[in-house]
Every structure is written in structure tokens, then in C-alpha cells.
Amino acid sequence: MPDHEEDRALRAADELLAEDELRTPFQHQFPHRRASSIGHVPPPTTNAPAAAPRDLIASLTAAVLASTLATHQLRRVARHSRLTVLAFPLLHYGTLGAIGLALGCLRPRGAFGGGARIALGRGSDSGRAGGERGSKRLMGLAGASSAIAFALRLWSARWSDQKLCEALDLFVLPTLLVLAPYLAPILSPCSLLPQPVPSTLLSTCAFTTFLVGFALIGVPATAAGLVCALLRLPMEALSLLLVKEGLSDEGRAGDFLMGSAAIACITSLVTLPLVLVFPARDALPTLDSSTYLSTLFALAISVLAEIALLVTLHLFSQPLTAAGTLFTRNFLLLVTSTFGRDGVSLRENWMQIVFVCAFGSAAVAWADPEISSAVRGISSKGPAGYELLNSNGHLPMSSPSRPSSPSLNHPSPPPNVRKPSSDRTTQQSATSPRPSFLAFLPFIPLLVHVLQAPATSSSLSAACSYLPPSVRSTFCHLTTPILTPHTVDVVVSYYDESLETTQKHLADIRAIEFVAKRSSRVVIYNKGARSEKEIRQGLQLKEKDEVVPLENVGREGATYLKHILLHYNATLAALSPDASVSLPASPSFASALAHLQRTVLADHTFFLQPHLAWGHIAAPRLQLMGPDTGFAHFGPYIKGQCGQDKGIGIGFPVVKELFNIFVGEICPPTGQTVRPHDAFSLDSFRGEADMTLQNPTQIAWSAQFAVSKHRILANSYERYAHLDELMEAPVGHWIHDMWGPNESGGPSNPAVGHSVERAWPTIFGCWDPRIADECPDDVAERDKCQCLDS
């Protein structure tokens, strides 16, 4: 055959191969190819079918649904003991590895079966060895980063608010856009990673994520949860990039998945020795059959979500497509959180994020050329309507039924084809791009959110005190968090009371109009032997409600004081950057803080016991709560005279001492200085008295009341801390030498607790005895039965 006829035949064969590439745009190519006679890269000989538009949309839908369900289940796993949180990643990746091994045995010649090996490079031993080393390095990095990201996901879900944790996940998109250009040259000179992202998709991801970050400004966050969520972003983005790179080599995809799963298991094993340093109360709880089933169900769902993610990464050319499903996932999670028994209506920041996630889901689907092309392919009911990008992301694909035009020398390869270049300069420039400025834009509001979080503001506030006044006035106010308004905390001191009775009690409190219209949180301080799981189930607590274990000392008074001390410093730092913060020194604080998602005082706090005493008095007075309520007691108001309880004729001398401490005046036996109960301000509360009444003081029975954040902060941290030390004093302390009613005495039931029970009105500036006169047991009027804030 003449040479020109042979060349013509070769060209015709290459054009047919190129046409076949365009018909199977989403078959992933091997990292190294042998070149054809004209330098063209032919498709591999693989049995993998072409990805149809319906398959692409189905994979995205499965990824979204599985991820949504897995996130919901992982919330529950994160609430188990720390041992469960540490062991779950090992179980997760061990199951994935077992599935990969079974798949390789059942389908050895499949795309992920680890079939025939393809020699790397040009067949030389050095090229094969270099390829083996690169593959091992790739699977090692992918497995380690995946395991770390998964573990951080569980810890951030354990330590931070669920909605905040899931919203921060969206910043994986800009993190991925920032890391990809820098990572690509390190992995391979012919990697898939440096391929440019279409400008429309880049702008859409950056803009929508920026809006999410803007809406998060002012949302409270704990230090540990925020750190875990931020550390997870680069790990998750790195994992997506590396896994996508590993799956691009279909000849080695099975080996890559097995190897990366093994490395992930080893990485998860490294953290297991941390269990030895955990306290006994945080050990693995007793598991019944239902707990085993729920844990296994969560494991199955998380594995299915991982498989759905792998399929999505395999079918699409950009890992950004898989990350974009987070918008839809978060939208579904936020919407579904408003339904059911544990439903919470979304307000303010979260309602904004719902709209942003809905917009982001549609915008990313429209801006991603592969998704939009798949949708058009389905709507046209045939491949003629299906379009595919070229290397620049904009060239529509010709119909497979249409013969290729002779005028086209060589069509541009699909995104996953690696086109070799003999020009070393061109290749180097192609693999060394720089991330766009738009990729960094979403991190600006995220930085503001981090600076304004109470977890970081206290240390920033301390630094601000050393700045000149001019600089402090322009910078330090940015570090002050915006506290979420209209919040209510319901604090319950619990020991071993009936769960059914306590649950009904909490349901009645939640049904109060004042509470129902606000963002509420229930904080159960557990001083008994029941586990957190049993309490959560028995009381039907919501995800954001807290169960905090405490030692059984100090009665309910010490519990209330503990709640104030745990939330005082973060609240004070949030309101005033220049305020001096007293850090707690007691070791018990660290254990309690680890169980709290939020450490900022609510606008109003209800301090209650597991049952409502004096129901005929308390029920109507609970309905009187309003935004200006400063202090409201839900039990009988009793007259007292410097510790003498006029109701039962018994003296409580510590009440007199508490009056002296919190009022700042000596309590005279015949009368004392008081102030009117119809108005209150922080300045006047700390000022001098403006009227004198020759009347007894006002005390109250049964420690069940509501108080505003302003009145709690009106007293110094040191006063609360000193009183808490007395309430929790050990055996042998002089405070236990005093007499108390009802056989009280000792750390678990100190006699001083009866004095504190009667002194709460005095502690929070509501001691006017006229309240006891004007608000007897059968009266329920706001102006007569409460102290109001001005």
C-alpha cells in the first residue's frame, strides 16, 4: 500500500476513535497513553459503558439523598460516647474496604475490580516503578485525608451546633478551588486537576458561598466545634481531589480504592488510644438491641453515601460537581428540621441560608456544564440534545449519529482525556495555574464570623486592651459577636425524677407563648445515674438541647449557679471587648463545657426543677412573661426580715449575708433600703438607694423563676463563684455546721441551700416587699408580680 494511502487510512481510523471518544464523554482515561500515529490519544479498550444523561442525574440524586440521610444519622452517632466517635471511622472504612474486596472478587474484570494491569509510561521498568510509587503515594494521601476529614466531621458535629457545622461544609467548594491549582503539579504533570473551571461555575460557587458566610455572621459557635469544622475544610477538599485523581485510572481504580481504604483504617486506628485518657463517665454506654440497630443503620447509610460520592466522582470530570451537591443537601436538612416532633422553626440567619441553599442548588446545576448538558440530554430524549465541553468548557458536542466533518482535523478531547504536549513550556504553564481571586472571596465573611464568635472574642478582647484608643475604637468592635436576639434557655436541675412527668413539664414550658415565639434551648444538668441517651429519649429532647453531667452536690442552687458561671464569661466578652474576664479554675468546668454547644447566656433563662411546684400559682404567672421581664418567680412570695422567714417562722441567717453581698448594704433588723420594682437598669441597680421603706424584705419559696441576661450580668462573676464554692463545699467545711430543715446537711443537701432558695429575688434585684403584698397567691398581674427591666 502506498504511504499516502496508509496515512489516509490511519487518519480515518483516528477520526473514528475520536468520534467514539465524543460518544463516551464521561469514560475516564488512563493517566498515561501510548500515542497514535499522529500524536492523538486514543480511548482505552474498556468494557465500561458510556455514561448516559439519566445515569449522571441519577448519580447526583443518589448522592444528595444518601448524603442528607447520612448527615442526619451521623448527628446521632456524634452524640454517643467519645469511644463511639473514635471507632466509627474505623468501622466505616473497614466496611468500605470489605465491599471493595468483594467487588474485586466477584467482578475481577470490571472497572473497579483490579483487572489486567496497564504498564505505565512507555513500558520501561523505570516508568513502571515511578508509576507504582506515584499510585502508592496517591492512595496513601487519599486514605489519610479522607479518614481525618471523616473524624473531624464527627467531632465538629459533637461539639458545635448541627446547622452551623453543616453550613460550614459549604466552604469546601472555595477551598477546593483554591487547593486544586497548587496540588496538581505536585501529583502528576498530566493530572486531571489543573483543568480550568468554567468561569460561570467559579463565579456561582464563590457568590453563593459568600452569601452563606455573610448569613453566618453573628451565629454563636463553640471553640472546639469551630476549630474542627475549619480544619475539616482543607482535608475534605484534599480528599475529593485525590480520590477523583485515583478514580481517573480505571485500570487501577480497584487497587486505589482498596489501598486508600486500608490507609484510612490505619489512620483511624491511630486515634483509638485516646480512649484510655477519657474519664469513666464518658466510656461506651450500655448498648441495647435498639442502640445496636441504630448504630448499624447509621453505618450502612454512611457507607452508601460514600459509595454514591465515589460514583459521582467517577462519572463527572470535576470534583466540584460532587461538592456542589452540598447546597441541595443543606437545603433538605434545614427544611426537614422544621417538621416532626423535634421541629424548630427557622428564623433570621437560618432562613436566609435556606434561601441561599435553594438558590445555590439551582445556580450550580445551571452553571455546571456537565449537569446542564445532562438535563438537556434527558429533556430531548436522545443523545442529539446532549452537549459536552471541550477543554475550555464551552464547545458543544456533535450528534453521535452525525458523521464527523472532514474539515475537523482532530476534535478536542473530553475533559478526562489527557492530551500530551511536546512543548515543555506550554505543558508547564498549563499545570501551574493560579487560583482565581473569586475563590478567596467567600473566606472574608467566614473570617468575620470566626472573629465574632464568643470562642475567640475573649482572647481578642484581651489583646485589644493593649492597643491605643484610636486603634481600639476602629478594630476591636469588629471582634464583638452579635448575640442572637430573642433567645430562651430552660435550665432544669435533674436527679432521678420521673422522665414522663419531667417531659410533660418541659412540653408545658415550650408551649408558653413567650417561649414558643423564641429560639429556645433546654439544658438538663444531670446529677443522677441515668445516661444521656436515656434522658434524651425519655424527655424527647431536640438536637440542640443539652444534657450536661454534674456531680450531685449543692442541690438545685449549685446547678443554677453552675449554669451562670459556665456562660458568664463568653457573654460578657461578647457584650464588651474591654471587660475583664475571670476564667474558672475548677476542673469540673472543663468537663461540663465539653458537653455544651453554646456558652452564651440567653436573653431570658428559666431556672426550674423537674416538676412544677405550686402549680395553681405558677401556671398563670408563667403566661405573664414578656420581653421586659427582669425577674419573675413562679412560687409564693413571702415576707422576710433579714433572713427570718415570716411564712414558717424559721430563721435563715445566710439570707441576711446574701443581702449584704448582693445588695451592697447592711440589712437592718427594722428595715432596709429597697428600690421600686417597676423599673430596672444596670446603672441604677449598682447605684445608691433612692428610697427607704420600713418593711421586711421579700423572699420566695421553691427555686423556680425566670431572669433576664441583664440582671444576671449585674452581679460580678466573683460573687457567683464564691456562693457556688459554699454550695459545693466538701465534708468538714464550716458551712455544713449550720442547722437546716428537712434533715439537710452535707455536700449533696447543704443547709445553706435553703437560704439560697429564698434569696434568689434578692440576688437578682427584686426584693421589694410590696410585691408580696400586691401579688398574693391568687393574683397574676405583670405589674404586680414581676420586676421589669427598663
Stockholm file with secondary structure:
# STOCKHOLM 1.0

chainA/1-790         MPDHEEDRALRAADELLAEDELRTPFQHQFPHRRASSIGHVPPPTTNAPAAAPRDLIASLTAAVLASTLATHQLRRVARHSRLTVLAFPLLHYGTLGAIGLALGCLRPRGAFGGGARIALGRGSDSGRAGGERGSKRLMGLAGASSAIAFALRLWSARWSDQKLCEALDLFVLPTLLVLAPYLAPILSPCSLLPQPVPSTLLSTCAFTTFLVGFALIGVPATAAGLVCALLRLPMEALSLLLVKEGLSDEGRAGDFLMGSAAIACITSLVTLPLVLVFPARDALPTLDSSTYLSTLFALAISVLAEIALLVTLHLFSQPLTAAGTLFTRNFLLLVTSTFGRDGVSLRENWMQIVFVCAFGSAAVAWADPEISSAVRGISSKGPAGYELLNSNGHLPMSSPSRPSSPSLNHPSPPPNVRKPSSDRTTQQSATSPRPSFLAFLPFIPLLVHVLQAPATSSSLSAACSYLPPSVRSTFCHLTTPILTPHTVDVVVSYYDESLETTQKHLADIRAIEFVAKRSSRVVIYNKGARSEKEIRQGLQLKEKDEVVPLENVGREGATYLKHILLHYNATLAALSPDASVSLPASPSFASALAHLQRTVLADHTFFLQPHLAWGHIAAPRLQLMGPDTGFAHFGPYIKGQCGQDKGIGIGFPVVKELFNIFVGEICPPTGQTVRPHDAFSLDSFRGEADMTLQNPTQIAWSAQFAVSKHRILANSYERYAHLDELMEAPVGHWIHDMWGPNESGGPSNPAVGHSVERAWPTIFGCWDPRIADECPDDVAERDKCQCLDS
#=GR chainA/1-790 SS CCHHHHHHHHHHHHHHHHHHHHHSTTCCCCSSCCCCTTSCCCCCCCCCCCCCHHHHHHHHHHHHHHHHHHHHHHHHHHTSCHHHHHHHHHHHHHHHHHHHHHHHHHCTTSTTTTCSCCCCTTSCHHHHHHHHHHHHHHHHHHHHHHHHHHHHHHHHHHHSCHHHHHHHHTTHHHHHHHHHHHHHHHHCTTCSTTSCCCHHHHHHHHHHHHHHHHHHTTCCCCHHHHHHHHHHHHHHHHHHHHHHHHHTCTTTHHHHHHHHHHHHHHHHHHTGGGGGGSCGGGSCCCCCHHHHHHHHHHHHHHHHHHHHHHHHHHHSSCHHHHHHHHHHHHHHHHHHTTSSTTCCCCCTHHHHHHHHHHHHHHHHHHHCHHHHHHHHHHHTTSGGGCCCCCTTSCCCCCCTTSCCCTTCSSCCCCTTCCCCCSCHHHHHHHTCCCCCHHHHTTHHHHHHHHHHSHHHHHHHHHHHTTSCHHHHHHHGGGGSCCCCSSEEEEEEEESSCCHHHHHHHHHHHHHSHHHHTSEEEEEEEECSSCCHHHHHHHHTCCTTCEEEECCSCSHHHHHHHHHHHHHHHHHHHHHCTTSCCCCCCCHHHHHHHTTCSCCSCCSEEEEECSSCSSHHHHHHHHTTCCTTEEEEESSCEEEEETTEETTTTEECHHHHHHHHHHHCSCCCTTCEECCCSSCCCHHHHHSCCCCEECSCEEEESSSCEEEEHHHHHTSCHHHHHHHHHHHTCCTTCGGGGSCCSTTCCSTTSCTHHHHHHHHHHHHTTCCCTHHHHHSCTTCCCHHHHEEECC
#=GC SS_cons         CCHHHHHHHHHHHHHHHHHHHHHSTTCCCCSSCCCCTTSCCCCCCCCCCCCCHHHHHHHHHHHHHHHHHHHHHHHHHHTSCHHHHHHHHHHHHHHHHHHHHHHHHHCTTSTTTTCSCCCCTTSCHHHHHHHHHHHHHHHHHHHHHHHHHHHHHHHHHHHSCHHHHHHHHTTHHHHHHHHHHHHHHHHCTTCSTTSCCCHHHHHHHHHHHHHHHHHHTTCCCCHHHHHHHHHHHHHHHHHHHHHHHHHTCTTTHHHHHHHHHHHHHHHHHHTGGGGGGSCGGGSCCCCCHHHHHHHHHHHHHHHHHHHHHHHHHHHSSCHHHHHHHHHHHHHHHHHHTTSSTTCCCCCTHHHHHHHHHHHHHHHHHHHCHHHHHHHHHHHTTSGGGCCCCCTTSCCCCCCTTSCCCTTCSSCCCCTTCCCCCSCHHHHHHHTCCCCCHHHHTTHHHHHHHHHHSHHHHHHHHHHHTTSCHHHHHHHGGGGSCCCCSSEEEEEEEESSCCHHHHHHHHHHHHHSHHHHTSEEEEEEEECSSCCHHHHHHHHTCCTTCEEEECCSCSHHHHHHHHHHHHHHHHHHHHHCTTSCCCCCCCHHHHHHHTTCSCCSCCSEEEEECSSCSSHHHHHHHHTTCCTTEEEEESSCEEEEETTEETTTTEECHHHHHHHHHHHCSCCCTTCEECCCSSCCCHHHHHSCCCCEECSCEEEESSSCEEEEHHHHHTSCHHHHHHHHHHHTCCTTCGGGGSCCSTTCCSTTSCTHHHHHHHHHHHHTTCCCTHHHHHSCTTCCCHHHHEEECC
//
